[in-house]
Amino acid sequence: MAFFRLSTLVLLVAYLAVGTQALYFYLEGSEKKCFIEDLPKETMVIGIYKSEQFSVAQNKWIENDELKIEITVEELPQGHKIVETKSKSSGRFTFTSTESGDHAICLSAASNSWFDSTKTKISLDMDFDDPTDHHDHNAEGVSDLVKRVHELNERVEDIQIEQNAQREREKDFRDQSELTNSRVVWWTIAQLVVLGVVCFWQMHYFKNFFMAKKLV
């Protein structure tokens, strides 16, 4: 029991460290950048982005309100798009994973020119949460301790979802390994059968050959 509590605490600390991911990247013209996230089933993802373009005249990064950002989210390897939108230069997007597995989150700067080489800097924050939990943390009369308990319960449930997803992946891997092993066994049996048939045919052929030559 002590080991289980320790492992759960370690997982909780790790989840709190990576529950929210913040990054920034650069785009050249209409270049597209994609990020692969392995998401459990029914996980809500909230993305908040801000784009800036480099102004040669001002020699600094500035916001361009006329810029449009194309956002797509695909389930891999099926290629099923669950998000495909063109939004303003800064904003947010949300989606909920329908299946466990890899999801490609792609962003690009929409451009009307094939030869546009404008540099765009995009800052992106992504938060992962369980959509089944909706606690009103702003309700009056709710103490900070109760809020923290709610948040802790949500994090623990998120960890349980991730563990269930991991078990599903392990089950799929085990099934695939068993299928591969069974195919190897049948392939080995087929080889032995073919080898036995060839040996029998060779023995029969040489026996007839030696008898025809009156060597035996």
Contacts in CASP RR format, 6 or more apart in sequence:
PFRMAT RR
TARGET T0000
AUTHOR 0000-0000-0000
METHOD contacts of the structure
MODEL  1
MAFFRLSTLVLLVAYLAVGTQALYFYLEGSEKKCFIEDLPKETMVIGIYK
SEQFSVAQNKWIENDELKIEITVEELPQGHKIVETKSKSSGRFTFTSTES
GDHAICLSAASNSWFDSTKTKISLDMDFDDPTDHHDHNAEGVSDLVKRVH
ELNERVEDIQIEQNAQREREKDFRDQSELTNSRVVWWTIAQLVVLGVVCF
WQMHYFKNFFMAKKLV
8 156 0 8 1.000
8 159 0 8 1.000
11 159 0 8 1.000
11 163 0 8 1.000
12 152 0 8 1.000
12 155 0 8 1.000
12 156 0 8 1.000
12 159 0 8 1.000
15 155 0 8 1.000
15 158 0 8 1.000
15 159 0 8 1.000
15 162 0 8 1.000
16 155 0 8 1.000
19 127 0 8 1.000
19 128 0 8 1.000
20 125 0 8 1.000
20 126 0 8 1.000
20 127 0 8 1.000
20 128 0 8 1.000
21 125 0 8 1.000
21 126 0 8 1.000
22 123 0 8 1.000
22 124 0 8 1.000
22 125 0 8 1.000
22 126 0 8 1.000
23 123 0 8 1.000
23 124 0 8 1.000
24 121 0 8 1.000
24 122 0 8 1.000
24 123 0 8 1.000
24 124 0 8 1.000
25 33 0 8 1.000
25 121 0 8 1.000
25 122 0 8 1.000
25 124 0 8 1.000
26 119 0 8 1.000
26 120 0 8 1.000
26 121 0 8 1.000
26 122 0 8 1.000
27 33 0 8 1.000
27 107 0 8 1.000
27 108 0 8 1.000
27 109 0 8 1.000
27 119 0 8 1.000
27 120 0 8 1.000
27 121 0 8 1.000
27 122 0 8 1.000
28 117 0 8 1.000
28 119 0 8 1.000
29 109 0 8 1.000
29 111 0 8 1.000
29 116 0 8 1.000
29 117 0 8 1.000
29 118 0 8 1.000
29 119 0 8 1.000
29 120 0 8 1.000
30 108 0 8 1.000
30 109 0 8 1.000
30 110 0 8 1.000
30 111 0 8 1.000
30 114 0 8 1.000
30 116 0 8 1.000
31 108 0 8 1.000
31 109 0 8 1.000
32 70 0 8 1.000
32 106 0 8 1.000
32 107 0 8 1.000
32 108 0 8 1.000
33 106 0 8 1.000
33 107 0 8 1.000
33 108 0 8 1.000
33 122 0 8 1.000
34 104 0 8 1.000
34 105 0 8 1.000
34 106 0 8 1.000
35 104 0 8 1.000
35 105 0 8 1.000
35 106 0 8 1.000
36 76 0 8 1.000
36 102 0 8 1.000
36 103 0 8 1.000
36 104 0 8 1.000
36 105 0 8 1.000
37 45 0 8 1.000
37 102 0 8 1.000
37 103 0 8 1.000
37 105 0 8 1.000
37 126 0 8 1.000
38 101 0 8 1.000
38 102 0 8 1.000
38 103 0 8 1.000
39 45 0 8 1.000
39 97 0 8 1.000
39 100 0 8 1.000
39 101 0 8 1.000
39 102 0 8 1.000
39 103 0 8 1.000
39 128 0 8 1.000
40 97 0 8 1.000
40 100 0 8 1.000
40 101 0 8 1.000
40 161 0 8 1.000
40 162 0 8 1.000
40 164 0 8 1.000
40 165 0 8 1.000
41 97 0 8 1.000
41 98 0 8 1.000
41 99 0 8 1.000
41 100 0 8 1.000
41 161 0 8 1.000
41 165 0 8 1.000
42 96 0 8 1.000
42 97 0 8 1.000
42 98 0 8 1.000
42 130 0 8 1.000
42 131 0 8 1.000
42 132 0 8 1.000
42 161 0 8 1.000
43 96 0 8 1.000
43 97 0 8 1.000
43 128 0 8 1.000
43 129 0 8 1.000
43 130 0 8 1.000
43 131 0 8 1.000
43 161 0 8 1.000
44 94 0 8 1.000
44 95 0 8 1.000
44 96 0 8 1.000
44 128 0 8 1.000
44 129 0 8 1.000
44 130 0 8 1.000
44 131 0 8 1.000
45 73 0 8 1.000
45 94 0 8 1.000
45 95 0 8 1.000
45 96 0 8 1.000
45 97 0 8 1.000
45 103 0 8 1.000
45 105 0 8 1.000
45 126 0 8 1.000
45 127 0 8 1.000
45 128 0 8 1.000
46 92 0 8 1.000
46 93 0 8 1.000
46 94 0 8 1.000
46 126 0 8 1.000
46 127 0 8 1.000
46 128 0 8 1.000
46 129 0 8 1.000
47 92 0 8 1.000
47 93 0 8 1.000
47 94 0 8 1.000
47 124 0 8 1.000
47 125 0 8 1.000
47 126 0 8 1.000
47 127 0 8 1.000
48 91 0 8 1.000
48 92 0 8 1.000
48 124 0 8 1.000
48 125 0 8 1.000
48 126 0 8 1.000
48 127 0 8 1.000
49 69 0 8 1.000
49 90 0 8 1.000
49 91 0 8 1.000
49 92 0 8 1.000
49 93 0 8 1.000
49 107 0 8 1.000
49 122 0 8 1.000
49 123 0 8 1.000
49 124 0 8 1.000
49 125 0 8 1.000
50 63 0 8 1.000
50 89 0 8 1.000
50 90 0 8 1.000
50 91 0 8 1.000
50 122 0 8 1.000
50 123 0 8 1.000
51 63 0 8 1.000
51 64 0 8 1.000
51 67 0 8 1.000
51 69 0 8 1.000
51 89 0 8 1.000
51 90 0 8 1.000
51 109 0 8 1.000
51 120 0 8 1.000
51 121 0 8 1.000
51 122 0 8 1.000
51 123 0 8 1.000
52 61 0 8 1.000
52 62 0 8 1.000
52 63 0 8 1.000
52 64 0 8 1.000
52 120 0 8 1.000
52 121 0 8 1.000
52 122 0 8 1.000
52 123 0 8 1.000
53 61 0 8 1.000
53 62 0 8 1.000
53 63 0 8 1.000
53 64 0 8 1.000
53 67 0 8 1.000
53 109 0 8 1.000
53 118 0 8 1.000
53 119 0 8 1.000
53 120 0 8 1.000
53 121 0 8 1.000
54 60 0 8 1.000
54 61 0 8 1.000
54 62 0 8 1.000
54 118 0 8 1.000
54 119 0 8 1.000
54 120 0 8 1.000
54 121 0 8 1.000
55 61 0 8 1.000
55 62 0 8 1.000
61 121 0 8 1.000
63 89 0 8 1.000
63 90 0 8 1.000
64 89 0 8 1.000
65 88 0 8 1.000
65 89 0 8 1.000
66 89 0 8 1.000
67 88 0 8 1.000
67 89 0 8 1.000
67 109 0 8 1.000
67 110 0 8 1.000
67 120 0 8 1.000
68 86 0 8 1.000
68 87 0 8 1.000
68 88 0 8 1.000
68 89 0 8 1.000
68 109 0 8 1.000
68 110 0 8 1.000
69 86 0 8 1.000
69 87 0 8 1.000
69 88 0 8 1.000
69 89 0 8 1.000
69 107 0 8 1.000
69 108 0 8 1.000
69 109 0 8 1.000
69 110 0 8 1.000
69 122 0 8 1.000
70 85 0 8 1.000
70 86 0 8 1.000
70 106 0 8 1.000
70 107 0 8 1.000
70 108 0 8 1.000
70 109 0 8 1.000
70 110 0 8 1.000
71 83 0 8 1.000
71 84 0 8 1.000
71 85 0 8 1.000
71 86 0 8 1.000
71 87 0 8 1.000
71 93 0 8 1.000
71 105 0 8 1.000
71 106 0 8 1.000
71 107 0 8 1.000
72 81 0 8 1.000
72 83 0 8 1.000
72 84 0 8 1.000
72 85 0 8 1.000
72 104 0 8 1.000
72 105 0 8 1.000
72 106 0 8 1.000
73 81 0 8 1.000
73 82 0 8 1.000
73 83 0 8 1.000
73 84 0 8 1.000
73 95 0 8 1.000
73 103 0 8 1.000
73 104 0 8 1.000
73 105 0 8 1.000
73 106 0 8 1.000
74 80 0 8 1.000
74 81 0 8 1.000
74 82 0 8 1.000
74 103 0 8 1.000
74 104 0 8 1.000
74 106 0 8 1.000
75 81 0 8 1.000
75 82 0 8 1.000
75 97 0 8 1.000
75 98 0 8 1.000
75 99 0 8 1.000
75 101 0 8 1.000
75 102 0 8 1.000
75 103 0 8 1.000
76 101 0 8 1.000
76 102 0 8 1.000
76 103 0 8 1.000
76 104 0 8 1.000
77 102 0 8 1.000
82 95 0 8 1.000
82 97 0 8 1.000
82 98 0 8 1.000
82 103 0 8 1.000
83 93 0 8 1.000
83 95 0 8 1.000
85 93 0 8 1.000
86 110 0 8 1.000
87 93 0 8 1.000
96 131 0 8 1.000
97 103 0 8 1.000
100 165 0 8 1.000
100 168 0 8 1.000
100 169 0 8 1.000
101 165 0 8 1.000
101 169 0 8 1.000
105 126 0 8 1.000
107 122 0 8 1.000
107 124 0 8 1.000
109 118 0 8 1.000
109 120 0 8 1.000
109 122 0 8 1.000
111 118 0 8 1.000
128 158 0 8 1.000
129 154 0 8 1.000
129 158 0 8 1.000
130 154 0 8 1.000
130 157 0 8 1.000
130 158 0 8 1.000
130 161 0 8 1.000
133 153 0 8 1.000
133 154 0 8 1.000
133 157 0 8 1.000
135 150 0 8 1.000
135 154 0 8 1.000
136 142 0 8 1.000
137 147 0 8 1.000
137 150 0 8 1.000
137 151 0 8 1.000
207 216 0 8 1.000
210 216 0 8 1.000
END
